[in-house]
Amino acid sequence: MSTTSEFLRACRRESVTRRPVWFMRQAGRSLPEYRKLREGTTMLESCRRPEMVAEITLQPVRRLGVDAAILFSDIVVPLAAAGVDVDIQPGVGPVIAEPVRDADAVAAIRPLAADQVAHVAESVRLLTAELGDTPLIGFAGAPFTLASYLVEGGPSRSHARTKALMHGAPEVWHALCERLVQITVEFLRVQVAAGVSAVQLFDSWAGALSEADYRRYVAPHSAAVLSAVAAVAPDLPRIHFGVGTGHLLPAMAEAGATVVGADWRTPLDQASAAVGPDRAVQGNLDPALLLAPWPVLEAEVRRICAEGDGTPGHVFNLGHGVLPETDPDALARVVELVHALPPA
């Protein structure tokens, strides 16, 4: 595991000689070499092939010059490994064959054992051997986001069934989240044991909640995951990220992250003030601006870096994932520019 990289130094709020940058969903999507490699292979099957996972994870490091790799996987991989009937449908996302909406369905969810995701450990080992001093970020979906897919049966704009279960049957909700904590913790422990240098917990859809609901129904379960990681690897950076979570940033920081990601809606200096001086921040270019003319994109990158200069630690990233239609050359130019701007 690399201990001297600019990425890890920024995560620990230490001085850096250049600002580190990586992109959520950099492994895949916009890269033609990724699409060629994935031809004829489903998403879940791709995630189960260590050699393919390693190659996809390495592609953006080679092409873009980013300061960290992120393991190519999907947040539903541990659910599928634990026996949940889930399919990732192109253009749709995860679809659950039998949605979870009562105590019996919760009880049917089996715990995850390490050997059920042995392919993930092998992928991490292959990657750490290839990456050298470039850190590898492991990740998992947070219990709320996983639960929302299980309850809704797939992606949702309103999360209506999820909220109805949360409020109408809180004992079922918390039982579901407790099972997802076990699955998520085991999934991350496997990655940590195999050698990742940091982890990111994605709570992609937590922004749909009020702060009160987040603190009551979600934060304890995210905290349980993050504290379990801290127990086995106290010095490992723990990044926590959600979309539309500007109002939740203090609560997300309190859940146990050492780095908090902000989406493009919240200026970085405001995000840093919200999470406090003992946490670094990550973000937060709007992914859509990668499709804009270079002068527009350049101005936004410079603005974000200037905001990041006022934070205790800044990892440049997007405010969500790379869009499939993004030109990889735009990503490479952003990396070059971020590296050229001297950090404060």
BAVOVEX-753110 format. One record per residue (C-alpha): residue number from 1; residue in three letters; x, y, z. Coordinates in steps of 0.5 Angstrom, whole numbers, padded with zeros to 4 digits, always signed. Layout:
<atoms>
- n res X Y Z
- NUM ALA X Y Z;
...
</atoms>
This chain:
<atoms>
- n res X Y Z
- 1 MET +0000 +0000 +0000;
- 2 SER +0003 +0007 -0002;
- 3 THR +0004 +0011 +0004;
- 4 THR +0007 +0017 +0001;
- 5 SER +0002 +0019 -0005;
- 6 GLU +0000 +0026 -0006;
- 7 PHE -0007 +0023 -0006;
- 8 LEU -0006 +0020 +0001;
- 9 ARG -0003 +0026 +0004;
- 10 ALA -0009 +0030 +0002;
- 11 CYS -0014 +0026 +0005;
- 12 ARG -0010 +0026 +0011;
- 13 ARG -0010 +0034 +0011;
- 14 GLU -0002 +0034 +0010;
- 15 SER +0002 +0039 +0005;
- 16 VAL +0002 +0037 -0002;
- 17 THR +0007 +0039 -0008;
- 18 ARG +0001 +0038 -0013;
- 19 ARG -0006 +0037 -0012;
- 20 PRO -0009 +0030 -0013;
- 21 VAL -0014 +0028 -0018;
- 22 TRP -0019 +0022 -0019;
- 23 PHE -0026 +0022 -0022;
- 24 MET -0031 +0018 -0020;
- 25 ARG -0033 +0013 -0025;
- 26 GLN -0027 +0014 -0029;
- 27 ALA -0026 +0006 -0029;
- 28 GLY -0030 +0005 -0036;
- 29 ARG -0036 +0009 -0039;
- 30 SER -0033 +0014 -0043;
- 31 LEU -0027 +0010 -0045;
- 32 PRO -0027 +0006 -0052;
- 33 GLU -0022 +0001 -0049;
- 34 TYR -0027 +0000 -0044;
- 35 ARG -0033 -0001 -0048;
- 36 LYS -0029 -0006 -0053;
- 37 LEU -0026 -0010 -0047;
- 38 ARG -0033 -0011 -0044;
- 39 GLU -0037 -0013 -0051;
- 40 GLY -0041 -0019 -0050;
- 41 THR -0040 -0019 -0042;
- 42 THR -0045 -0017 -0037;
- 43 MET -0044 -0012 -0032;
- 44 LEU -0044 -0017 -0026;
- 45 GLU -0040 -0022 -0030;
- 46 SER -0035 -0017 -0031;
- 47 CYS -0034 -0015 -0024;
- 48 ARG -0033 -0023 -0023;
- 49 ARG -0027 -0023 -0027;
- 50 PRO -0020 -0021 -0024;
- 51 GLU -0016 -0020 -0030;
- 52 MET -0022 -0016 -0033;
- 53 VAL -0023 -0012 -0027;
- 54 ALA -0015 -0010 -0026;
- 55 GLU -0015 -0008 -0034;
- 56 ILE -0021 -0004 -0033;
- 57 THR -0019 -0001 -0027;
- 58 LEU -0012 +0001 -0030;
- 59 GLN -0014 +0004 -0036;
- 60 PRO -0016 +0011 -0034;
- 61 VAL -0009 +0011 -0030;
- 62 ARG -0005 +0010 -0036;
- 63 ARG -0009 +0014 -0040;
- 64 LEU -0011 +0020 -0036;
- 65 GLY -0005 +0020 -0031;
- 66 VAL -0010 +0021 -0025;
- 67 ASP -0007 +0020 -0018;
- 68 ALA -0011 +0014 -0015;
- 69 ALA -0015 +0008 -0018;
- 70 ILE -0021 +0006 -0016;
- 71 LEU -0023 -0001 -0016;
- 72 PHE -0028 -0003 -0022;
- 73 SER -0034 -0006 -0019;
- 74 ASP -0041 -0004 -0017;
- 75 ILE -0045 -0003 -0011;
- 76 VAL -0049 -0009 -0012;
- 77 VAL -0044 -0014 -0013;
- 78 PRO -0044 -0016 -0005;
- 79 LEU -0052 -0017 -0005;
- 80 ALA -0051 -0021 -0011;
- 81 ALA -0045 -0025 -0008;
- 82 ALA -0050 -0026 -0002;
- 83 GLY -0055 -0029 -0006;
- 84 VAL -0060 -0023 -0007;
- 85 ASP -0063 -0024 -0014;
- 86 VAL -0061 -0018 -0018;
- 87 ASP -0059 -0016 -0025;
- 88 ILE -0056 -0010 -0027;
- 89 GLN -0060 -0008 -0034;
- 90 PRO -0056 -0003 -0039;
- 91 GLY -0059 +0004 -0039;
- 92 VAL -0063 +0002 -0033;
- 93 GLY -0059 +0000 -0027;
- 94 PRO -0060 -0005 -0021;
- 95 VAL -0066 -0009 -0022;
- 96 ILE -0069 -0013 -0016;
- 97 ALA -0073 -0020 -0018;
- 98 GLU -0076 -0020 -0011;
- 99 PRO -0077 -0013 -0007;
- 100 VAL -0076 -0013 +0000;
- 101 ARG -0082 -0010 +0004;
- 102 ASP -0083 -0014 +0010;
- 103 ALA -0080 -0018 +0016;
- 104 ASP -0080 -0024 +0012;
- 105 ALA -0076 -0022 +0006;
- 106 VAL -0071 -0018 +0011;
- 107 ALA -0070 -0025 +0014;
- 108 ALA -0069 -0028 +0008;
- 109 ILE -0062 -0024 +0006;
- 110 ARG -0056 -0028 +0008;
- 111 PRO -0050 -0026 +0011;
- 112 LEU -0044 -0025 +0006;
- 113 ALA -0038 -0029 +0007;
- 114 ALA -0031 -0027 +0005;
- 115 ASP -0030 -0033 +0000;
- 116 GLN -0036 -0031 -0003;
- 117 VAL -0032 -0025 -0006;
- 118 ALA -0026 -0028 -0007;
- 119 HIS -0025 -0025 -0014;
- 120 VAL -0025 -0018 -0011;
- 121 ALA -0019 -0020 -0006;
- 122 GLU -0016 -0023 -0012;
- 123 SER -0017 -0017 -0017;
- 124 VAL -0014 -0012 -0011;
- 125 ARG -0008 -0016 -0011;
- 126 LEU -0007 -0016 -0018;
- 127 LEU -0008 -0009 -0018;
- 128 THR -0004 -0007 -0012;
- 129 ALA +0002 -0011 -0016;
- 130 GLU +0001 -0007 -0022;
- 131 LEU +0000 +0000 -0019;
- 132 GLY +0006 +0001 -0015;
- 133 ASP +0006 +0007 -0011;
- 134 THR -0001 +0009 -0014;
- 135 PRO -0006 +0008 -0009;
- 136 LEU -0012 +0004 -0010;
- 137 ILE -0019 +0006 -0007;
- 138 GLY -0024 +0001 -0005;
- 139 PHE -0031 +0002 -0005;
- 140 ALA -0038 +0000 -0003;
- 141 GLY -0045 +0002 -0003;
- 142 ALA -0048 +0005 +0004;
- 143 PRO -0054 +0001 +0007;
- 144 PHE -0059 +0007 +0006;
- 145 THR -0057 +0007 -0002;
- 146 LEU -0057 -0001 -0002;
- 147 ALA -0064 -0001 +0002;
- 148 SER -0067 +0004 -0003;
- 149 TYR -0065 -0001 -0009;
- 150 LEU -0068 -0007 -0005;
- 151 VAL -0074 -0004 -0003;
- 152 GLU -0076 +0000 -0009;
- 153 GLY -0074 -0006 -0014;
- 154 GLY -0070 -0002 -0018;
- 155 PRO -0068 +0006 -0019;
- 156 SER -0073 +0011 -0016;
- 157 ARG -0074 +0018 -0017;
- 158 SER -0078 +0019 -0011;
- 159 HIS -0076 +0013 -0006;
- 160 ALA -0083 +0013 -0004;
- 161 ARG -0083 +0006 -0002;
- 162 THR -0077 +0007 +0002;
- 163 LYS -0079 +0013 +0006;
- 164 ALA -0086 +0009 +0007;
- 165 LEU -0082 +0003 +0010;
- 166 MET -0078 +0007 +0014;
- 167 HIS -0083 +0011 +0017;
- 168 GLY -0089 +0006 +0017;
- 169 ALA -0085 +0000 +0020;
- 170 PRO -0078 +0002 +0023;
- 171 GLU -0077 -0004 +0026;
- 172 VAL -0077 -0008 +0019;
- 173 TRP -0073 -0002 +0016;
- 174 HIS -0067 -0002 +0022;
- 175 ALA -0067 -0010 +0021;
- 176 LEU -0066 -0009 +0014;
- 177 CYS -0060 -0004 +0015;
- 178 GLU -0057 -0008 +0020;
- 179 ARG -0056 -0014 +0015;
- 180 LEU -0054 -0009 +0010;
- 181 VAL -0048 -0007 +0015;
- 182 GLN -0046 -0014 +0016;
- 183 ILE -0045 -0015 +0008;
- 184 THR -0042 -0008 +0007;
- 185 VAL -0037 -0009 +0012;
- 186 GLU -0035 -0016 +0010;
- 187 PHE -0034 -0013 +0003;
- 188 LEU -0030 -0007 +0005;
- 189 ARG -0026 -0012 +0010;
- 190 VAL -0024 -0016 +0004;
- 191 GLN -0022 -0010 +0000;
- 192 VAL -0018 -0008 +0006;
- 193 ALA -0014 -0014 +0007;
- 194 ALA -0012 -0015 +0000;
- 195 GLY -0009 -0008 +0000;
- 196 VAL -0013 -0002 -0002;
- 197 SER -0010 +0004 +0000;
- 198 ALA -0017 +0008 +0002;
- 199 VAL -0024 +0006 +0002;
- 200 GLN -0030 +0010 -0001;
- 201 LEU -0037 +0009 +0002;
- 202 PHE -0043 +0011 -0003;
- 203 ASP -0049 +0014 -0001;
- 204 SER -0052 +0016 -0007;
- 205 TRP -0059 +0017 -0006;
- 206 ALA -0059 +0020 +0001;
- 207 GLY -0060 +0027 -0001;
- 208 ALA -0067 +0025 -0002;
- 209 LEU -0068 +0025 +0006;
- 210 SER -0069 +0031 +0011;
- 211 GLU -0063 +0032 +0016;
- 212 ALA -0068 +0029 +0021;
- 213 ASP -0069 +0023 +0018;
- 214 TYR -0062 +0022 +0016;
- 215 ARG -0060 +0022 +0023;
- 216 ARG -0065 +0018 +0025;
- 217 TYR -0066 +0012 +0020;
- 218 VAL -0059 +0012 +0016;
- 219 ALA -0053 +0015 +0020;
- 220 PRO -0053 +0010 +0025;
- 221 HIS -0052 +0005 +0020;
- 222 SER -0047 +0009 +0016;
- 223 ALA -0043 +0010 +0022;
- 224 ALA -0043 +0002 +0024;
- 225 VAL -0040 +0001 +0017;
- 226 LEU -0034 +0007 +0018;
- 227 SER -0033 +0005 +0025;
- 228 ALA -0032 -0002 +0023;
- 229 VAL -0027 +0000 +0017;
- 230 ALA -0023 +0004 +0022;
- 231 ALA -0023 -0002 +0027;
- 232 VAL -0019 -0006 +0022;
- 233 ALA -0015 +0000 +0019;
- 234 PRO -0015 +0006 +0023;
- 235 ASP -0010 +0010 +0019;
- 236 LEU -0014 +0008 +0012;
- 237 PRO -0018 +0014 +0009;
- 238 ARG -0025 +0014 +0009;
- 239 ILE -0029 +0018 +0004;
- 240 HIS -0036 +0019 +0005;
- 241 PHE -0040 +0021 -0001;
- 242 GLY -0047 +0023 -0003;
- 243 VAL -0051 +0027 -0009;
- 244 GLY -0055 +0033 -0007;
- 245 THR -0053 +0032 +0001;
- 246 GLY -0051 +0039 +0002;
- 247 HIS -0056 +0040 +0008;
- 248 LEU -0053 +0033 +0010;
- 249 LEU -0045 +0034 +0010;
- 250 PRO -0045 +0035 +0018;
- 251 ALA -0048 +0029 +0019;
- 252 MET -0045 +0025 +0014;
- 253 ALA -0038 +0028 +0017;
- 254 GLU -0040 +0026 +0024;
- 255 ALA -0042 +0018 +0021;
- 256 GLY -0034 +0017 +0021;
- 257 ALA -0031 +0020 +0015;
- 258 THR -0024 +0023 +0014;
- 259 VAL -0026 +0026 +0008;
- 260 VAL -0033 +0028 +0005;
- 261 GLY -0035 +0029 -0002;
- 262 ALA -0039 +0034 -0004;
- 263 ASP -0043 +0035 -0011;
- 264 TRP -0043 +0041 -0015;
- 265 ARG -0049 +0044 -0012;
- 266 THR -0045 +0046 -0005;
- 267 PRO -0038 +0050 -0006;
- 268 LEU -0032 +0047 -0003;
- 269 ASP -0031 +0052 +0002;
- 270 GLN -0038 +0052 +0005;
- 271 ALA -0037 +0044 +0005;
- 272 SER -0031 +0045 +0008;
- 273 ALA -0034 +0049 +0014;
- 274 ALA -0040 +0044 +0014;
- 275 VAL -0035 +0038 +0016;
- 276 GLY -0030 +0042 +0020;
- 277 PRO -0023 +0043 +0020;
- 278 ASP -0021 +0036 +0022;
- 279 ARG -0024 +0033 +0015;
- 280 ALA -0021 +0034 +0008;
- 281 VAL -0026 +0035 +0002;
- 282 GLN -0027 +0032 -0005;
- 283 GLY -0030 +0035 -0011;
- 284 ASN -0033 +0038 -0014;
- 285 LEU -0034 +0039 -0022;
- 286 ASP -0041 +0038 -0025;
- 287 PRO -0040 +0032 -0029;
- 288 ALA -0044 +0036 -0035;
- 289 LEU -0039 +0041 -0036;
- 290 LEU -0034 +0036 -0038;
- 291 LEU -0038 +0037 -0045;
- 292 ALA -0037 +0044 -0045;
- 293 PRO -0032 +0048 -0049;
- 294 TRP -0025 +0048 -0046;
- 295 PRO -0025 +0056 -0044;
- 296 VAL -0032 +0054 -0040;
- 297 LEU -0029 +0048 -0037;
- 298 GLU -0022 +0051 -0035;
- 299 ALA -0025 +0057 -0031;
- 300 GLU -0029 +0052 -0027;
- 301 VAL -0023 +0048 -0025;
- 302 ARG -0019 +0054 -0023;
- 303 ARG -0025 +0056 -0019;
- 304 ILE -0026 +0050 -0016;
- 305 CYS -0018 +0049 -0014;
- 306 ALA -0019 +0056 -0011;
- 307 GLU -0024 +0054 -0007;
- 308 GLY -0020 +0048 -0005;
- 309 ASP -0014 +0052 -0003;
- 310 GLY -0018 +0055 +0003;
- 311 THR -0019 +0048 +0006;
- 312 PRO -0015 +0043 +0010;
- 313 GLY -0014 +0038 +0005;
- 314 HIS -0017 +0038 -0002;
- 315 VAL -0018 +0032 -0007;
- 316 PHE -0020 +0034 -0014;
- 317 ASN -0026 +0030 -0017;
- 318 LEU -0033 +0031 -0020;
- 319 GLY -0039 +0032 -0016;
- 320 HIS -0042 +0025 -0019;
- 321 GLY -0039 +0020 -0024;
- 322 VAL -0036 +0021 -0031;
- 323 LEU -0042 +0021 -0036;
- 324 PRO -0041 +0016 -0041;
- 325 GLU -0041 +0021 -0047;
- 326 THR -0035 +0025 -0044;
- 327 ASP -0029 +0026 -0049;
- 328 PRO -0023 +0022 -0045;
- 329 ASP -0019 +0028 -0048;
- 330 ALA -0023 +0033 -0043;
- 331 LEU -0021 +0029 -0037;
- 332 ALA -0014 +0029 -0039;
- 333 ARG -0014 +0036 -0040;
- 334 VAL -0017 +0037 -0033;
- 335 VAL -0012 +0033 -0030;
- 336 GLU -0006 +0037 -0033;
- 337 LEU -0009 +0043 -0031;
- 338 VAL -0010 +0041 -0024;
- 339 HIS -0003 +0039 -0023;
- 340 ALA -0001 +0045 -0026;
- 341 LEU -0004 +0049 -0021;
- 342 PRO +0000 +0050 -0015;
- 343 PRO -0004 +0048 -0008;
- 344 ALA -0004 +0053 -0003;
</atoms>
